């Protein structure tokens, strides 16, 4: 079991990428989930956080919010060629109809020579997705279809 206050790790799965991320808050767990997401596709530690972009997501519940957060990052990677390495998320808040997230993602345009290519992510999925809280820690798990 991980002991760092926040981080992510890859769990065993036969065909897809199962990622567990954790942090002291939901926001930090989602930020670590984003790191694990990019680490699946590229050598994200080589991404220079020189460009800052605002990323908004919403969902009717927390799992949908996590799904939409990661889906937005996948769309930005696939459609705009953006690779990110650091993430800061403002406090997530709930309205009468949804959960709202606004974050800052820092990175640069994807360069295969610099960032490499690991595995193509086809989609974010709800399969095996969990969000758990205990003793000052939030832990999320999600499966990426490869």
C-alpha positions as CSV (number, residue, x, y, z in Angstrom):
1,X,0.0,0.0,0.0
2,X,1.4,3.4,-0.9
3,X,2.6,5.6,2.0
4,X,3.2,9.0,0.2
5,X,0.6,11.6,1.0
6,X,-0.3,11.8,-2.7
7,X,0.6,9.8,-5.8
8,X,-0.6,7.2,-8.2
9,X,0.2,3.7,-9.2
10,X,-0.7,1.2,-11.9
11,X,-2.6,-1.9,-10.7
12,X,-2.6,-5.3,-12.4
13,X,-5.1,-5.6,-15.3
14,X,-4.8,-8.0,-18.2
15,X,-5.7,-5.8,-21.1
16,X,-6.3,-2.2,-20.0
17,X,-4.7,0.4,-17.6
18,X,-6.1,0.3,-14.1
19,X,-4.9,3.3,-12.2
20,X,-5.2,4.2,-8.5
21,X,-4.5,7.8,-7.4
22,X,-4.6,9.3,-4.0
23,X,-4.3,12.6,-2.1
24,X,-5.3,14.4,1.1
25,X,-8.3,15.9,-0.8
26,X,-10.5,15.1,-3.8
27,X,-8.8,17.8,-5.8
28,X,-5.3,16.4,-5.2
29,X,-6.5,12.8,-5.9
30,X,-7.9,14.1,-9.3
31,X,-4.6,15.9,-10.0
32,X,-2.7,12.7,-9.4
33,X,-5.2,10.8,-11.5
34,X,-4.3,13.1,-14.4
35,X,-0.6,12.4,-13.9
36,X,-1.3,8.7,-14.0
37,X,-3.4,9.2,-17.1
38,X,-0.6,11.0,-19.0
39,X,2.0,8.5,-17.7
40,X,0.0,5.8,-19.5
41,X,0.5,7.5,-22.8
42,X,3.8,9.4,-22.7
43,X,6.9,10.1,-20.7
44,X,5.1,12.9,-19.0
45,X,8.1,13.7,-16.7
46,X,9.7,15.2,-19.9
47,X,6.9,17.6,-20.4
48,X,7.9,21.2,-19.7
49,X,5.1,23.0,-17.8
50,X,5.5,26.2,-19.8
51,X,1.9,26.7,-21.0
52,X,-0.9,27.0,-18.5
53,X,-4.5,26.3,-19.5
54,X,-7.7,26.3,-17.6
55,X,-9.7,23.1,-17.7
56,X,-13.3,23.0,-16.6
57,X,-15.4,19.8,-16.0
58,X,-18.7,19.1,-14.4
59,X,-20.7,16.0,-13.5
60,X,-23.9,15.0,-11.8
61,X,-21.8,13.1,-9.2
62,X,-18.1,12.6,-8.3
63,X,-17.5,9.6,-10.6
64,X,-18.9,11.5,-13.6
65,X,-16.8,14.5,-12.6
66,X,-13.6,12.3,-12.6
67,X,-14.7,10.8,-16.0
68,X,-15.3,14.2,-17.6
69,X,-12.0,15.6,-16.2
70,X,-10.0,12.8,-17.7
71,X,-12.0,12.8,-20.9
72,X,-11.3,16.6,-21.3
73,X,-7.6,15.9,-20.9
74,X,-7.8,13.1,-23.5
75,X,-9.6,15.4,-25.9
76,X,-7.0,18.1,-25.5
77,X,-4.2,15.6,-26.1
78,X,-5.9,14.0,-29.2
79,X,-7.4,17.1,-30.8
80,X,-4.9,19.9,-29.9
81,X,-1.7,17.9,-29.2
82,X,-1.4,19.2,-25.6
83,X,0.6,17.2,-23.1
84,X,0.5,18.2,-19.4
85,X,2.7,17.4,-16.4
86,X,1.4,19.5,-13.5
87,X,-2.2,20.0,-12.3
88,X,-3.8,22.3,-9.7
89,X,-7.5,22.1,-9.1
90,X,-9.5,24.8,-7.3
91,X,-11.9,23.5,-4.6
92,X,-14.5,21.4,-6.3
93,X,-18.0,22.6,-5.5
94,X,-21.5,21.3,-5.8
95,X,-24.5,23.2,-7.2
96,X,-28.1,22.1,-7.0
97,X,-27.6,20.0,-10.1
98,X,-23.9,19.1,-10.5
99,X,-20.3,19.0,-9.2
100,X,-18.0,21.6,-10.8
101,X,-14.2,21.5,-11.3
102,X,-11.9,24.2,-12.5
103,X,-8.2,23.3,-12.8
104,X,-5.0,24.5,-14.3
105,X,-3.0,22.1,-16.4
106,X,0.5,23.0,-17.3
107,X,2.4,21.5,-20.2
108,X,3.4,22.0,-23.8
109,X,2.6,20.7,-27.3
110,X,3.3,17.0,-27.6
111,X,6.5,16.1,-29.3
112,X,7.0,12.4,-29.9
113,X,10.8,12.8,-30.0
114,X,10.8,14.5,-26.6
115,X,7.9,12.8,-24.8
116,X,7.9,9.4,-26.4
117,X,4.9,7.2,-27.0
118,X,3.9,4.4,-24.6
119,X,0.3,3.3,-25.1
120,X,-2.6,4.8,-27.0
121,X,-5.7,5.4,-24.8
122,X,-8.9,4.8,-26.6
123,X,-11.2,6.0,-23.9
124,X,-11.8,6.7,-20.2
125,X,-14.3,4.2,-18.8
126,X,-16.6,3.9,-15.8
127,X,-15.7,0.3,-15.4
128,X,-14.1,-0.4,-12.0
129,X,-14.2,3.4,-11.1
130,X,-14.3,4.1,-7.4
131,X,-13.8,7.1,-5.1
132,X,-13.1,6.3,-1.5
133,X,-12.5,8.5,1.5
134,X,-10.9,7.5,4.8
135,X,-8.7,9.1,7.5
136,X,-7.7,12.3,5.6
137,X,-7.2,10.5,2.3
138,X,-9.2,10.3,-0.9
139,X,-8.4,7.4,-3.3
140,X,-9.7,7.1,-6.8
141,X,-9.5,4.1,-9.2
142,X,-10.3,4.2,-12.9
143,X,-9.8,2.0,-16.0
144,X,-8.5,3.3,-19.3
145,X,-9.4,1.4,-22.5
146,X,-6.2,0.8,-24.4
